Every structure is written in structure tokens, then in C-alpha cells.
Amino acid sequence: MSAIVRKDDIGYSAEEALICYLSRELRDQEVIGVGNNSPIPAAAALLAKSLHAKDATVYILGQRDWPFEGTKEFFDLMQRGGIDVFFLSGAQIDSHGRINLHVIGDYLSPKVRLPGGAGSGVVYFTCRRILLFKTDHGVKGFPEALDFVTSIPSSDPTDFKVSKLVGVYTPLGVLKPKATGGRLRLAATVSGVNPEEVQGRTGFDLGLTDEGAGAIPVLPPPTEQELSTLRYDISQSLREIYPVFTKQHFGVHVTSSSFIERRT
């Protein structure tokens, strides 16, 4: 997922775009949690705090000033309602935002055994807002039915869970749950991607015939301010937690406050 998308004279990668789109969903004064092995959400949280959510509190597992004793205290805080927003992903995400982090294939004889839920069951029940994301978008990753259900969202206002699935963010666009029933629908595409392409790479119906493909909006591309802040400021903080990801995706930059396209 390293292709460069062109918008005027600004070049950016799919990873950078995904970071920016996630960042825009984060709000000032929120308590934002980022879990294990999550460089894209971590960058999104740091970018939001730098640009538009300056009074947000950001907890990133692995950060130098992680204020909790391991993860138990963090999950205790979460179960007390102390985390406003959290990021989750899945090897598979179905038409209602349920996720699979356990196995591909039959549970007793799987083709692939995955790492497991890593607390996602607690997260999906207790965080006020959940942002799902995937760094790729294909039929296998978005099936109609999961091979195993690790955790589920709540879109029913009468449900006892406090959480709400905001949407699913991918390199192709954003899927959001319908107010009634919670089935995911295509809410927006990225620049250069048409709704039919997203549908063709999704294993369940996105409701294009209901909404009309021409009515699907296009996400505004990353701005020069977002990209320059991400590349020259956020990357410096991110490399302390995710040095390999930072080196791979941001390379080496000259120390300048001016906008310079990253080395590709």
C-alpha cells in the first residue's frame, strides 16, 4: 500500500492518507487510546493533537511516558468509561462491523491461526467511539460472514453497551453503519476511486443501488499542513515507538519547516 496519489503538486501515500482521515475523526478534549502494533492510529492521534485536538489526551501503548502499570490499569480505566475513542482492526470485517482476529478457516482446523482478540471484546463494549481501519481493502478481508466472531459493535440505541462504531476506514474510502440495523454502507470514497470499485472489492452489498453511486461524496485529500506536520513533526515522536514503520514510510527528511515531498 505504498502507491503515491497525486493531487495538484502534492504527493502522498495511502498510509499517509489513512492517517489523515482517521485523525480528522478525533475530537478536542477526548481521551484517545491506541493499542499494540498500531502505528497508523498512533500517528493519527498525534496528528490530531498537534493540529485540531490540542486538549485531547493520548495514550499510546509503548510510549515512553505510558502512565499505566502494564495494560491492566489501562483496561481498568477503559471499563470505568475513561477512554472516549479507540481503534480496532481485523483480519476480517463483516457487513455489520464485527471483527475476526482469531482464525481464517475452520476454528478447529484453521488455514491461519491469528494472534487473538487482545482485549477487543472489552474495547468494543466500553469505549464510547470505535474507529475500525484496515490497511488493505479486498473481498477476503470484507466477507459477508466471518470465519470466527471475535468482537461485535453496537448500533442499536437500546443496547446496553456504551460504545458506538463510527466507521471503517480503508485506502479506498469509509464505510459507516446505517442508523437502523447497523449494516455498513459506503459513506465516502478517496480521490480517484469510484464507488463501483469499492463494491467490487467488498464481499457484501454496500447499498449503492439504495444511495446511488453518484451521491457518494469524495473525501478531501490530505492538506499540505497535515502532510508537512505528519512528516516533519509527528514522525519524530512516532519513531520512538515504531522505528521500523517510521523509517519505511517517512524515510529521512531534511530539517526544514517548509513543505518538501517525502523521499519515495
C-alpha positions as CSV (number, residue, x, y, z in Angstrom):
1,M,0.0,0.0,0.0
2,S,2.8,2.4,-0.9
3,A,1.4,3.9,-4.1
4,I,1.6,7.7,-4.3
5,V,-1.6,9.5,-5.1
6,R,-1.3,12.9,-6.9
7,K,-3.4,15.9,-6.1
8,D,-2.1,19.0,-7.8
9,D,1.6,19.1,-6.9
10,I,1.2,17.2,-3.6
11,G,2.2,13.6,-3.4
12,Y,1.2,11.3,-0.6
13,S,1.0,7.6,0.2
14,A,-2.1,5.6,1.0
15,E,-0.7,5.2,4.6
16,E,-0.4,9.0,4.9
17,A,-4.0,9.5,3.6
18,L,-5.4,6.9,6.0
19,I,-3.6,8.6,8.9
20,C,-5.1,11.9,7.9
21,Y,-8.6,10.6,7.5
22,L,-8.5,8.9,10.9
23,S,-7.1,12.0,12.5
24,R,-9.9,14.1,11.3
25,E,-12.4,12.0,13.2
26,L,-10.7,12.7,16.6
27,R,-12.1,15.5,18.8
28,D,-10.7,18.0,21.1
29,Q,-10.7,17.1,24.8
30,E,-11.3,13.4,24.0
31,V,-9.3,10.7,25.8
32,I,-7.8,8.7,22.9
33,G,-6.5,5.1,23.3
34,V,-4.1,3.4,20.9
35,G,-3.2,-0.3,21.4
36,N,-0.5,-2.7,20.4
37,N,1.1,-2.7,17.0
38,S,-0.9,0.3,15.7
39,P,1.4,2.8,14.1
40,I,-1.3,4.3,11.8
41,P,-3.7,5.0,14.7
42,A,-0.8,6.3,16.8
43,A,0.2,8.7,14.1
44,A,-3.4,9.8,13.6
45,A,-3.8,10.5,17.3
46,L,-0.6,12.5,17.5
47,L,-1.5,14.4,14.3
48,A,-5.0,15.3,15.7
49,K,-3.5,16.6,19.0
50,S,-1.0,18.7,17.1
51,L,-3.5,20.3,14.7
52,H,-7.0,20.4,16.0
53,A,-7.4,18.5,19.2
54,K,-4.8,20.2,21.3
55,D,-6.6,19.4,24.6
56,A,-7.0,15.8,23.8
57,T,-5.3,13.2,26.0
58,V,-3.5,10.5,24.0
59,Y,-2.4,7.1,25.4
60,I,-0.3,5.0,23.1
61,L,0.9,1.6,24.3
62,G,4.7,1.6,24.1
63,Q,5.1,5.4,24.5
64,R,7.9,6.5,26.8
65,D,5.5,8.2,29.3
66,W,2.9,5.4,29.3
67,P,1.3,6.2,32.7
68,F,-0.1,2.8,33.5
69,E,1.3,-0.4,35.1
70,G,1.3,-2.6,32.1
71,T,-2.1,-2.9,30.3
72,K,-4.3,-4.0,33.3
73,E,-4.7,-0.4,34.6
74,F,-5.4,0.8,31.1
75,F,-8.2,-1.7,30.7
76,D,-9.5,-0.8,34.2
77,L,-9.7,2.8,33.1
78,M,-11.5,1.8,29.9
79,Q,-14.1,-0.3,31.8
80,R,-14.8,2.7,34.0
81,G,-15.6,4.8,30.9
82,G,-12.3,6.6,30.9
83,I,-11.4,6.1,27.2
84,D,-13.5,8.0,24.7
85,V,-12.2,6.6,21.4
86,F,-10.2,3.6,20.4
87,F,-9.0,2.0,17.2
88,L,-9.6,-1.6,16.2
89,S,-8.9,-3.7,13.1
90,G,-9.5,-7.3,12.0
91,A,-8.3,-9.9,9.5
92,Q,-11.9,-9.9,8.5
93,I,-14.6,-7.3,9.0
94,D,-18.2,-8.2,8.1
95,S,-21.2,-6.2,6.9
96,H,-22.1,-5.0,10.5
97,G,-18.5,-4.2,11.7
98,R,-18.0,-7.5,13.5
99,I,-14.3,-8.4,13.5
100,N,-12.3,-11.6,13.3
101,L,-8.9,-11.7,15.0
102,H,-8.8,-15.5,15.7
103,V,-8.7,-17.8,12.7
104,I,-9.1,-18.0,8.9
105,G,-11.0,-21.1,8.1
106,D,-12.5,-23.7,10.5
107,Y,-11.7,-22.9,14.1
108,L,-10.6,-26.5,14.9
109,S,-8.5,-26.8,11.7
110,P,-7.7,-23.3,10.5
111,K,-5.8,-22.3,7.4
112,V,-4.3,-19.5,9.5
113,R,-4.4,-19.0,13.3
114,L,-4.3,-15.3,14.2
115,P,-3.0,-13.6,17.4
116,G,-6.4,-13.4,19.0
117,G,-8.6,-10.6,20.4
118,A,-6.1,-8.8,22.5
119,G,-8.8,-7.1,24.6
120,S,-11.0,-6.1,21.6
121,G,-14.1,-7.7,23.3
122,V,-13.7,-5.3,26.2
123,V,-12.9,-2.3,23.9
124,Y,-16.0,-2.8,21.7
125,F,-18.2,-2.9,24.8
126,T,-16.8,0.0,26.8
127,C,-15.3,2.7,24.6
128,R,-17.7,5.5,23.5
129,R,-16.5,5.6,19.9
130,I,-14.7,2.9,17.9
131,L,-12.8,3.6,14.7
132,L,-12.2,0.5,12.6
133,F,-9.5,0.5,10.0
134,K,-7.7,-1.8,7.5
135,T,-4.6,-1.1,5.5
136,D,-5.9,-3.0,2.6
137,H,-9.4,-3.5,1.1
138,G,-10.4,-6.7,-0.6
139,V,-13.1,-9.3,-0.7
140,K,-11.3,-11.7,1.6
141,G,-11.0,-9.0,4.2
142,F,-14.6,-7.9,3.9
143,P,-16.7,-11.1,3.7
144,E,-20.4,-11.3,4.2
145,A,-19.8,-13.8,7.1
146,L,-16.8,-14.1,9.3
147,D,-14.9,-17.4,9.9
148,F,-14.9,-16.5,13.6
149,V,-16.5,-13.7,15.5
150,T,-14.0,-12.1,17.9
151,S,-16.0,-9.0,18.8
152,I,-19.1,-7.1,17.8
153,P,-20.2,-3.4,17.7
154,S,-23.4,-1.9,18.9
155,S,-25.5,0.2,16.6
156,D,-28.8,-0.3,18.5
157,P,-29.6,2.7,20.7
158,T,-31.4,0.3,23.1
159,D,-28.4,-1.9,23.6
160,F,-26.7,-1.8,27.0
161,K,-23.3,-1.2,25.5
162,V,-22.0,2.4,25.7
163,S,-19.9,2.1,22.5
164,K,-20.6,3.2,19.0
165,L,-19.0,2.2,15.8
166,V,-18.1,5.4,13.9
167,G,-17.0,3.8,10.7
168,V,-14.5,1.6,8.9
169,Y,-11.6,3.4,7.2
170,T,-9.5,1.9,4.3
171,P,-7.3,3.0,1.4
172,L,-10.5,3.1,-0.7
173,G,-12.9,5.0,1.4
174,V,-15.1,5.0,4.5
175,L,-17.9,2.6,5.4
176,K,-20.4,3.7,8.1
177,P,-23.3,1.8,9.8
178,K,-26.9,2.7,9.0
179,A,-28.8,4.2,11.8
180,T,-31.3,1.3,11.7
181,G,-29.8,-2.2,11.8
182,G,-26.2,-1.1,11.7
183,R,-25.4,-2.5,8.3
184,L,-22.3,-0.9,6.7
185,R,-22.8,1.4,3.7
186,L,-20.3,3.2,1.6
187,A,-20.2,6.7,3.0
188,A,-17.3,8.2,1.0
189,T,-14.5,7.3,-1.4
190,V,-11.0,8.6,-1.6
191,S,-10.0,10.7,-4.6
192,G,-9.6,8.7,-7.8
193,V,-11.6,5.7,-6.6
194,N,-15.2,5.2,-7.8
195,P,-18.0,3.6,-5.7
196,E,-18.2,0.6,-8.1
197,E,-14.5,-0.2,-7.5
198,V,-15.1,-0.3,-3.7
199,Q,-18.1,-2.5,-4.2
200,G,-16.1,-4.8,-6.4
201,R,-13.5,-5.3,-3.7
202,T,-16.1,-5.8,-0.9
203,G,-17.7,-9.2,-0.2
204,F,-21.0,-7.8,0.9
205,D,-23.5,-5.3,-0.6
206,L,-22.7,-1.7,0.2
207,G,-26.1,-0.3,-0.8
208,L,-25.0,1.6,-3.9
209,T,-28.4,0.9,-5.5
210,D,-30.1,2.4,-2.5
211,E,-28.0,5.5,-2.3
212,G,-27.0,5.9,-5.9
213,A,-23.3,5.8,-6.8
214,G,-23.3,9.4,-7.9
215,A,-24.4,10.5,-4.5
216,I,-21.3,9.1,-2.7
217,P,-19.0,12.0,-1.7
218,V,-15.3,12.1,-2.1
219,L,-13.1,12.6,0.9
220,P,-11.0,15.8,0.8
221,P,-7.4,14.8,0.2
222,P,-4.7,15.4,2.9
223,T,-3.7,19.0,3.1
224,E,-0.3,20.4,2.9
225,Q,-0.4,21.3,6.6
226,E,-1.4,17.8,7.5
227,L,1.3,16.2,5.4
228,S,4.1,18.5,6.5
229,T,3.1,18.2,10.2
230,L,3.0,14.4,9.8
231,R,6.3,14.1,8.0
232,Y,8.4,16.5,10.0
233,D,6.9,16.7,13.5
234,I,4.8,13.6,14.1
235,S,7.3,11.2,12.5
236,Q,9.9,12.3,15.1
237,S,7.6,11.3,18.0
238,L,6.4,8.2,16.2
239,R,9.8,6.8,15.6
240,E,10.4,6.3,19.4
241,I,7.5,3.8,19.4
242,Y,7.6,2.5,15.8
243,P,11.1,3.0,14.4
244,V,10.7,0.4,11.6
245,F,7.4,1.8,10.4
246,T,8.6,5.4,10.6
247,K,11.8,4.6,8.6
248,Q,9.9,2.6,6.0
249,H,7.1,5.1,5.4
250,F,8.7,8.5,6.1
251,G,12.3,7.9,5.2
252,V,14.8,10.6,6.0
253,H,13.7,14.2,5.8
254,V,15.8,17.4,5.8
255,T,15.1,19.5,8.9
256,S,13.1,22.3,7.4
257,S,9.7,23.7,8.2
258,S,8.9,24.1,4.5
259,F,6.8,21.5,2.7
260,I,9.0,19.0,0.9
261,E,7.7,15.9,-0.7
262,R,8.9,12.8,1.1
263,R,11.5,10.5,-0.5
264,T,9.7,7.7,-2.4
